[in-house]
Amino acid sequence: MQPLLWDTHAAIWISEKARLSQAALDALRAAHREGATSYVSPITAWEIGMLASRNRLQLLIRPERWFANLLEMPGVKLADMSPDVLIASSYLPGKPPNDPSDRIIAATARELGATLLTRDRALSDYGEQGHVSVVEC
């Protein structure tokens, strides 16, 4: 099984044990069963901080601790955000999302050969173009 990459809102929902789609649950269970890695992009840390600072995400702990807790979950690792990934996010094929964070996440998924867990419309549309594997959560 190929690895998974959690989009920011997917990471939030997984962390909060929110309701996910059956397809997302199946992908997470299969990854766990087969020992596949679930990745989180460093850009997710920035997005969590921004959401918390704007009171769009209510956390009971500091965003830094919340993100560290996320990375302590079994099978979850921090994806590399190398200069190559950042440059690749500028040259994505097809019609990629306009949002820079979404572009970085898409480039990261492509670099890792990962399936992206997301409900973001722009990322799902990009997946429908065939440029990244997507499971809607």
C-alpha angles and dihedrals in degrees: 000000000000118000124265128236116203117217113221098262090045088055090050093049094045091048092049092044089237122168113283131188118270089246091056092047090050091050092049092048092048091049091050093045093048096040094244116159123248111211132203120198120233086235086069089064089056092047091050090051092049093048091049094046090053092046091243090120120043112209127180090210135039114285090242091058092043090055093045089052089052091055091050091063112110113271095008120125137174112254119228115257097197126170087255091059091046092050091044089055087064093054104041114153123244120008105328125186117281095224109097093218091052090049091052091049091049091048090048092052090050092048092050095040084234133157109240118227106209146132093198108127095216092051092045090051089050089052090051087057087062097245097114135016111248135188113189114227 
